[in-house]
């Protein structure tokens, strides 16, 4: 009996020790860290809030130093100041994040600007500015942080837009930049697969953000779209619309899409997130109409039955993912 008691006591101590070790290991497991550029307002702020409140540590990329205080006041958030157009500042940000010791699991290229105007009149330097931030920005930042993401077998996302599918008068420069993000995502996704890194794009519709106010300020500061324009009426209507962009729907669904990308065991490549069904309908219809433009009257035109068969096959593939 005494021997049995000793054995039972040993088992209890072993279980207790192992349980304590497991609990200790769990409590000391570091949070996964995610860098979000353009984090201080609109979509980026919502992403930062959702991630930091649901288990992630966020490095909040901001353009201006005065924006750091508010971000640093948030729990599980540390501000990092850099311009996505400035390679030296990006490199300094990489060095800063490395020294924090958390590694980097996720990157969300969200910093962006909007430049509007007619393609016939838009100054080249304004188009260059548009592409420098929205296209070359993610390109630079991703290349710089890629070694850290690869090491953690993490995830990369870029904020695109339904404007990457749609395009309309006066939105040419902005849509060009978001069309580029679509192609960038597709190429990078295939290239990063060998490293077990997944790549994603978030394609929001119209949500409350500061992008309209920033676009209006750019117009006022540079006067690149003048009164002698052939598109003065369109300009005046656009200016009225820009003043309304910060009054749109709360971009909480955009934040949740970012969280799903970083949290899910099976994240999607594309996240189209719109505040209304009408925006979603218009985007998907435009994608369908592009398909028909590719097909109709072409050398190898497919009939309706073949197109429906192709659609069914692609839907079946998507259902398996």
C-alpha angles and dihedrals in degrees: 000000000000090000091050091051091052091051093049091048090051091051091049092050091048092050091045092050094047092046091051091048092051092048091047091050091049093050093050096047105121120238117254109252125223128188115215118188120207088025104151101080145017117354095359093053091051091050090050092050095048094047097044092047094050105053105288131112110226128209100204111211113210132176099218130047093226088063093061098077096064092047093048089054090065119092115253091011133113120183121229118191119213142127114238087218094058116077094192092055091046091052090050089052090053090052091049094050092046091054091053088071099220096104117218124271100170141030124192114189098205105142109113147149135204126226118186133191145099117303091228093057108026109118114242092237090060092052089048090052090050093052094039092062103031100037111017090038095065088039093056097040094047093050091049097049097034095099091057093046092048091050091055094038086233139153138273126201134177128199107239124163142226080257084075086071100027127049132179145173114306091009095082099113094046093045091048089057093048093045086055091053089057092055092042091055094050094049096042092047092060093042095051095046091086088062094047090246117138123214127207144175128213113209110194127187123210113328135154109283143138094246093100094052090048091050090050091050090051090052092049095044099046102027088212091152106055137189093258091065120128084227100052094132091052090048093052092049091048093052090055090051094048090061089061100053095092089055095062129110120305106267093223090126089058089053090050091051089055090049092050091052092054098036109036124095088219111030119182124243092229130038113187105190119182132170092222137036088231092065091049091048092050092049097048092043090053090052089052092048090052089054090053091048088054091050109035115095093353126138093258101033116176122216124233094266091054092047092050090048090051091049092050091049093050092046089053091051091049091050090058094054 
